[in-house]
Amino acid sequence: MPEQVATLQLAGAAVLTLAGVAWAIVVVRLLRRFRKEALRELPAARLPFLPTQRQAGPAWEKVELTPAERDAFAGLIRRLGDH
C-alpha cells in the first residue's frame, strides 16, 4: 500500500470501482432486454405509407476499356502503389 494514500481513500476508490462495474452490467442488461423487445415488435411497427422497397439491386453495368485506357489505368495503379 502506498504511504501517501490513506486507507479511507483506497476504500473509496474500491467502492467507486465496484459501483461503476455494477452500473455497467445493469446498463448492458437493460440495453439487451429492450433491444430484444424492440426486435420482436419490429414487424408490427411498419409504416404503411412508405412504398415497398425492391428486393434486388440494380443491374451491374460493365464498360469495355480500349487498350489505351487499360494502359493508362495500369500506369495510374502503379503510380499509386509507389506512394
C-alpha positions as a printed Julia matrix, in Angstrom:
83×3 Matrix{Float64}:
   0.0    0.0     0.0
   1.47   3.41   -0.91
   2.39   5.57    2.07
   0.78   8.74    0.67
  -2.7    7.19    0.29
  -4.96   6.83    3.29
  -6.93   3.65    3.9
 -10.17   5.57    3.53
  -9.11   6.8     0.08
  -8.3    3.25   -1.05
 -11.63   2.0     0.27
 -13.43   4.84   -1.51
 -11.69   4.05   -4.79
 -12.62   0.37   -4.43
 -16.27   1.22   -3.71
 -16.46   3.6    -6.67
 -14.89   0.99   -8.94
 -17.36  -1.68   -7.83
 -20.25   0.76   -8.28
 -19.06   1.58  -11.81
 -18.79  -2.09  -12.75
 -22.25  -2.82  -11.32
 -23.71   0.15  -13.22
 -22.13  -1.04  -16.47
 -23.55  -4.55  -16.0
 -27.04  -3.19  -15.34
 -26.92  -0.88  -18.37
 -25.77  -3.7   -20.67
 -28.55  -5.99  -19.44
 -31.19  -3.3   -19.89
 -29.99  -2.48  -23.4
 -30.05  -6.15  -24.38
 -33.55  -6.64  -22.97
 -35.0   -3.6   -24.7
 -33.26  -4.43  -27.96
 -34.8   -7.92  -27.94
 -38.24  -6.46  -27.22
 -37.83  -3.88  -29.99
 -36.82  -6.58  -32.47
 -39.9   -8.62  -31.56
 -42.17  -5.63  -32.18
 -40.43  -4.59  -35.4
 -42.83  -6.17  -37.96
 -45.83  -4.55  -36.25
 -44.1   -1.17  -36.37
 -44.01  -0.95  -40.19
 -45.05   2.33  -41.67
 -47.85   1.64  -44.17
 -47.46   4.93  -46.05
 -43.91   4.14  -47.2
 -43.59   2.37  -50.55
 -42.2   -1.16  -50.58
 -38.55  -1.49  -51.5
 -37.19  -3.59  -54.34
 -35.63  -6.83  -53.16
 -32.9   -6.86  -55.81
 -30.36  -4.18  -56.5
 -29.75  -2.52  -59.85
 -28.22  -4.49  -62.68
 -24.45  -4.47  -62.94
 -23.03  -2.13  -65.52
 -19.94  -3.05  -67.48
 -17.9   -0.87  -69.81
 -15.22  -2.27  -72.07
 -11.98  -0.27  -71.99
  -9.82   0.36  -75.01
  -6.21  -0.86  -74.83
  -5.02   2.73  -74.36
  -7.42   3.2   -71.44
  -6.27  -0.09  -69.87
  -2.63   1.01  -70.15
  -3.44   4.41  -68.63
  -5.29   2.74  -65.76
  -2.41   0.3   -65.15
   0.02   3.24  -65.06
  -2.18   5.05  -62.57
  -2.33   2.0   -60.31
   1.47   1.62  -60.47
   1.95   5.29  -59.5
  -0.48   4.99  -56.62
   1.21   1.8   -55.45
   4.61   3.51  -55.31
   3.47   6.09  -52.73
